[in-house]
Amino acid sequence: MKKFEYADEKITEREIMFAIPSIVVGVGILSLPKDLAAATVSSDGWIPLLIAGGIVAFITWVVAKISASFPQQDFLTYASKIMTKPVAIVITFLFAVIALNVAALTVRRIADISKHYLFDRTPVEVIAFTFLLLVVYGVSGSRAGLFRLNIMFLPIILFISVLILAFNIGWFKLEGLLPVFQTSFSGYMEGLGTSITSYTGFGIVWFYIALVKQPEKAPKKAVLGMFIPIVLYILFFIATIGVFGNAVTANLLYPTIELGKVVDVPGGFFQRFESIFFVIWIMAIFNSTAMALDVGVFAMNSIFKNTKKIKLIFILAPIVYLISMFPKTIVEVSTFSSIIGYTAFLFTVFTMVLLLVTAKLRGVKRGE
C-alpha cells in the first residue's frame, strides 16, 4: 500500500491549538482525581489544578514566542544560533529521550487500563505491543496527517466528556464538595506537583511551530489550546468528588472511568456507557502517544539529517516498547509517571530560561 503524501508538511496555527490538548489529555486524566484527592481535603484539589494550569499556560506562551521568533526553523537550528551547536545537539537529544519515555509511559498505562477493564486474560505485553504497532503505523505517515487526526478526534473526545459530566448530574452531591479551603500548605504543594505533571506534553511547541505557516499567530493559539485541558481537568475532578466523595475518589484506581460506569442514560435503553467512553478515550491516548513518539523522531531526525524518518521509527519503536515494560507493578508505573512528568516540566523550563538568558547575553535578535 502506498501512503498518501500531502503537498507539504506545513500546518496552521489552528492545528497547534488542537495539538496541545490532544497530547496533554490522555491517560493522566483517568487517574488524576485519585492523586489530587489523596493530597487535598474535600474539593480543594481544583486550586492547585488551576494554579498549575496558569503556570503551564504562561510557559507555553513563552516557549511559543521563542519558537515563533525563528520562523520556519526547527529547534536545533535556532538553538544552535543562540547557543553553540554541540550544546543544542545535546538539548535536542535529551528532548528526544524525554519524548520517547512519555510515549513508553502512555503505552504502558493504556495496556494496564485495557487489561483491567477489557482484556483481563491478555498479557500486558501483548496489549502494549499491539497498541504500539498502531502508533507506529500512524507516525510512519505524513506528519500533517497526524495533525488532521487531532482535529477529527478532539471534538469527539470533548463531546463524550460533556456527556459523561451531564449524565452524572443526578449522582452529584454538593455536600461532597464541603468543607472548602481546609487543605494544609503542604497538601496544596503536593497537589500542585501532581497537577503540573498531569500537563506534560506542552513541550511539543518547541518542535511543531517550525511547521506553522504563520508562526506569529501560534503563541495565542497554543495558550488557547492549553486552556482546554485545564478546564476539562477541573470539571472532571469536581465531578468525581461530587459523585464519589474525597475518600472514595482517593481509593479508586481510575476515578474518571468509574464516572462512566455510574452513568444512567435516561430511558434505560443503553447500559455500560463506560465502554463507549473507553473506546473514545483510546482516541485521545492514541493522539498523545503518536505525537510523543513523533516528537522523539522529529528531534532525532534533526540531529541525524541523512537518516530517513521510517528508519528512525523502526529503531526507536523497540526502545519505546522495552522502556514501557520496565516497570513491573502499578506502583512502579506511577513512580515512573511522576519522574517523567517532573523531568519533562523542569527540562522545558530550564531550556526556556537558558535560551532567553543566552540570547540576551549574546545579543541574538528575533529572526536571526
C-alpha positions, -999 to 999 in steps of 0.1 A, spaced: 0 0 0 14 34 -10 10 61 17 -7 94 9 16 123 6 4 158 15 16 187 -8 37 199 21 42 193 58 31 228 68 3 233 93 -18 262 105 -18 279 140 -53 263 145 -37 229 143 -13 238 170 -43 248 191 -57 213 186 -24 195 191 -18 209 226 -49 194 243 -45 163 221 -12 154 237 -19 167 272 -53 149 276 -45 112 276 -41 86 304 -33 112 330 -69 124 334 -80 89 342 -61 87 375 -55 124 382 -86 128 406 -73 100 427 -39 116 432 -53 150 439 -79 137 463 -52 119 483 -32 152 486 -60 176 494 -91 178 515 -126 177 501 -128 195 467 -97 217 473 -78 199 445 -92 224 420 -70 251 434 -36 235 426 -51 224 393 -59 260 384 -26 274 396 -6 247 378 -27 253 347 -19 291 348 18 284 352 19 259 324 -2 282 301 23 310 307 53 288 300 36 275 269 32 311 257 68 319 263 81 288 246 58 295 216 71 331 214 107 319 214 100 294 187 79 318 166 108 343 167 127 320 144 101 312 116 105 281 95 135 269 116 135 238 137 146 237 173 181 225 166 187 253 140 177 283 162 191 267 194 224 264 176 223 301 167 215 311 203 240 287 219 267 266 203 257 237 181 271 210 204 250 223 233 220 225 210 225 189 199 227 177 235 195 195 245 177 182 213 188 147 221 175 150 257 142 163 244 140 132 222 148 109 252 120 126 273 95 123 244 103 86 239 98 80 276 65 98 276 54 76 247 66 45 266 47 55 297 15 61 277 18 27 260 22 10 294 -7 29 310 -31 21 282 -20 -16 284 -26 -17 321 -60 0 318 -71 -22 290 -62 -53 309 -80 -40 340 -113 -32 322 -113 -51 289 -88 -79 283 -83 -95 317 -69 -127 302 -45 -110 278 -9 -103 289 1 -67 293 30 -73 269 7 -83 241 -17 -54 246 12 -29 247 28 -44 216 -4 -43 196 -11 -7 206 25 4 198 21 -12 163 -9 10 157 10 41 169 40 32 147 16 29 117 2 64 124 36 81 129 50 65 98 27 85 76 26 122 70 31 145 100 4 168 86 -19 138 86 -13 134 123 -25 169 129 -56 162 108 -64 133 132 -62 157 162 -88 180 145 -110 150 138 -107 132 172 -106 161 197 -142 173 192 -155 137 196 -135 133 228 -148 166 242 -184 157 233 -182 124 251 -166 142 281 -195 166 283 -219 137 281 -202 119 309 -204 150 331 -240 157 321 -252 122 328 -236 123 363 -255 153 374 -282 131 390 -255 115 412 -237 147 421 -240 159 457 -230 194 466 -222 185 502 -194 163 489 -175 194 479 -176 207 515 -157 219 536 -136 241 514 -101 256 519 -92 231 546 -61 217 530 -27 224 546 0 243 527 20 211 522 -11 194 508 -15 222 483 21 220 473 18 182 468 -13 188 447 5 214 427 33 190 419 7 163 409 -12 189 387 19 201 369 30 166 359 -5 160 345 0 188 320 31 170 305 32 174 267 32 211 261 69 209 252 59 198 217 56 235 209 95 236 207 94 214 176 60 218 159 59 256 155 87 252 129 59 237 107 34 266 112 28 288 81 22 319 102 42 313 134 35 348 148 -1 337 155 9 304 172 16 317 208 -20 328 212 -34 296 197 -11 275 219 -24 291 251 -60 288 239 -53 251 233 -38 248 268 -70 261 284 -89 231 271 -72 205 294 -72 230 323 -110 233 322 -115 196 315 -93 185 344 -111 208 368 -145 197 357 -137 160 360 -121 165 394 -151 184 407 -174 157 392 -156 128 408 -155 145 442 -192 154 439 -202 119 429 -179 97 450 -166 120 477 -130 127 486 -122 95 505 -137 71 478 -120 90 450 -86 87 467 -90 50 468 -103 44 432 -77 33 407 -92 52 378 -120 75 391 -127 91 357 -136 57 342 -157 49 372 -177 81 364 -186 63 331 -197 32 350 -223 50 371 -238 69 341 -276 63 340 -288 71 304 -325 83 306 -349 56 294 -326 28 303 -321 19 266 -283 18 270 -261 0 296 -224 0 302 -218 36 290 -182 33 301 -174 10 272 -182 39 248 -162 63 270 -132 39 270 -133 33 232 -135 71 226 -107 78 251 -84 54 232 -85 81 205 -71 106 230 -44 82 242 -35 73 206 -31 110 198 -9 115 229 13 85 222 16 92 184 27 128 190 51 119 218 68 93 195 67 117 166 85 145 186 111 119 195 116 110 159 114 147 148 142 156 173 164 127 163 158 134 126 171 170 131 203 156 145 207 127 120 195 146 89 206 119 65 186 92 82 152 85 68 122 90 91 109 55 87 143 40 96 144 61 128 109 49 137 118 13 134 149 19 155 131 38 182 99 18 185 115 -13 200 133 10 226 99 26 235 84 -9 240 113 -21 262 110 10 283 73 5 287 78 -30 300 104 -19 326 80 -11 355 67 -43 369 38 -31 391 12 -4 392 32 14 419 63 14 398 43 27 368 30 55 390 65 63 402 78 63 366 50 86 356 59 111 383 96 110 373 89 116 336 63 144 344 87 163 366 116 158 343 97 170 312 84 201 330 117 211 346 138 204 315 114 226 294 116 254 320 154 250 321 157 252 283 134 282 281 154 302 307 187 291 291 177 302 256 163 336 269 194 344 290 219 332 264 201 352 236 201 383 257 238 379 266 249 372 231 226 397 215 208 373 193 178 391 178 145 379 166 146 360 133 184 358 131 
